[in-house]
Amino acid sequence: MLILGPSPSKIAPLSPAPAGPAVPTFRHTPAGRRFIDARKARTAAEVLGGLPAPGETWHCVIPPAKYDFFSLIDAMLVLAGPATITDLYLASLGFNAKNAGRLLELLDCGAVQRCRLLVSVYWQCQDSEADTIAVLRARLTWFTAALAHLKIIAAAFTDGRFIVAEGSANLRSCSSYEQFTVTNDRALYAFYTGILEQIHTEARRR
């Protein structure tokens, strides 16, 4: 038997939401857009083929298994060369030993000067990841776990570029179709890194 709810005319209107503190927002009108169907690309560098101009946002779809979200960092460094990254902020549900090793190589060779990483408490609680977590805690500017499901790469380059990638993929293996955007915008970089610093500070107080 099909049961229907009240007719639209009998539904009471919603009450206005109570006033509260202003919600941090970032509003940005891209100077340009690019749409990239990268399902046949073999590498992350091939996906991008370059980096956005200041104010531009590129929208990308990538295929399963060929490369992961972390590989965008290497692609950015290749495409921005000889510039390097002064400050790298990363947020992901989780990480893995392979990408942790690659991140340490980038720190050791000077391609990345400083890195901060936010992961979820769920991933941190996995016993199988204890060794990877210990290494990251020892080597990064900070490593923080919180109730977070963010997926962000925010990189400040020595040539003045501020590249932000955000999307559905985690910074580990990729077994699904994923989407992300890449934007060159200092204000967007400041927006995300400011929030990540606040989450880190709040987590340390608990």
N, C-alpha and C positions, 0 to 999 in steps of 0.2 A: 504494500500500500504506500502510495506517495503522499507524504505529509508536507504541506506548504506552510511557510511562515506567514507573518502578517503582510498585508499588501503594503507597497511602498508608501501609500498615502497615510497609513496608520503608524509608521515608524517614527518615533520621536527624534528630532534633530539632535546631533551630538552637541554637548556643551562645549564652550570654548576651553581650550587647555589653560590651566592656571599659569600665570606669569612666573617665570623662573630665570635663572642665570642665562645669559646669552650663550648659545651653542657655537663653538669655534667652527667657522666655515671658511672655505676658500673658493672664490669665484674668479673664473679665468675665461676669457674669450681668446681661443687660440689664434695666433697670427696666421696659421696655416694648418691644414690637416693632410694626412696621408693614410691610405688604407692598404694594408699589406696582407694578402692571402698567402701565408708562408707554409702551406701544408706540404709543398714539395721541396722546400729548402732543406739543404743537407746540414747546415751549421747555423748557429745564431748570428754570426757575422754576415752570412749570406742573407739571412732574414732582413737585417737592417740595411746593409749596403752603404751605410753612412749614419750620421747622427742628426737629429732635428736641429734646425736653425733656432735662434732665440725666440721663444714664444710659441714654437710649433709643437703639435701633438701628433704622434703616429699611433695608429690602431693596428694591432697584429693578431693573427690567429696562427697557432703552431700545432703540429701534429704530435701524436703520441710517440714516446720512446726515443726519438732521434737525439734530443738534447733537452736539458732542463733549464729552469729559470736562472739558476746560478751562472750558466754559461753566457748569459748576457753581459756579465761583468767583464769576462775576457774579451768579448766582442767589442764592448765599449772602449776598452783600453787599446785594442788594435786600431779601431776606427778613429780614436782621438789622438793617437800617438803623434809626436813623442810626449804629449801631456800625460801626466799620471794623476792618481786620485789622492787628494790630501785627506779627505774624510769620507768614509763609506758607512752608511747606515743600512742595516738589513733587518727585515721582519719576515718571519715565516712560521708556519705551524711547526715545522721541524727542520732538521738538517741531516747530513749523513757524513760518514767518515771520509768519503772520497772528496766531497766539496770542502770539508774542513781542512783536509790536507792541501788542497789547491789554494784556499784562502791564506793559509800560513806561508805558502810559497810566494804569493803576491806580497805579503807583508815583508818577508825576508829579502826579496829582491828590490823593494822600494816602490813597486808599482802602486801599492796602497800604503799610505803612511799610518792611518788610524782607522780602526773598524769597531763598530758597535753593533751588537746583535740582540734582537728580541725574538724569543721563541715562546711556544705555548707551554704551560705547566704540564699538560698531558704528555707532550713529547719528553720533557725533562724527567718525568717519572718512569720512563722506560729503562729498565735495568740494562738492556743491551746497548744503550747509548752512553753509559757512564764514562767510558774512556774518552769518547769524542767531547763530551761536555767538560771534562776535566781539562783537556787541552785548550779548548776555547776560553774557558774561564781564566786560564793562566796567561793567554797571549793577547786577548782583545782588550781594547780600552774599557769596555764593559760588556758583560753577558748577563742578560736578564730573562727570567721566565715569568709570564703573567697569563691571565685569562685573555689571551689574544689569538686572533685568527687573521691577522694582517699579513699581506704579501707585498712587500715594498723593497725596492732598491733605490737608494738616494745617494748620489755620488757628486762630490764637489771636485772639479778638476783644476789642475794648476794653470790651465789656460783661461780660466774664468767661466767655463761651462758648468751648469748645474743640471745634471741629467737624473730624471726620476722615472722609474719603471714601476707600474702597479698593475695587478691583475689577479687571475684566479690561481696561478701556479705557485707551489711551494719551492723553496730553494733546495730541492733534492730531486730524486728520480721523478720523471714525468711519464705516466702511463695513460694519459688521456689527452684529448684535444684541450687546449688552453688558450685563453685570450689575455692580452695585456696592452697597455699603452706605454709609450715612451715620450717624455716631454722634456724640453730644455727650458727651464724656468726657475729663476732664483727664488721667487716668492713661494712656489710650490715646494721646492726643496726646504725652505725655512718652515713652511706649514707642517710638513710631515716630520722633519727632524725635531722640531719643537715639541710635538705631541709624543714622539718616541722618548725624548728626554724626560718628559713629565711622567710617562708610564714607568720608566726606569726608576725615577726618584720615588714614586709612590710604592713601587714593589719593594724597594729597600727599606721602607718604613714599616712594612708588615713583619 
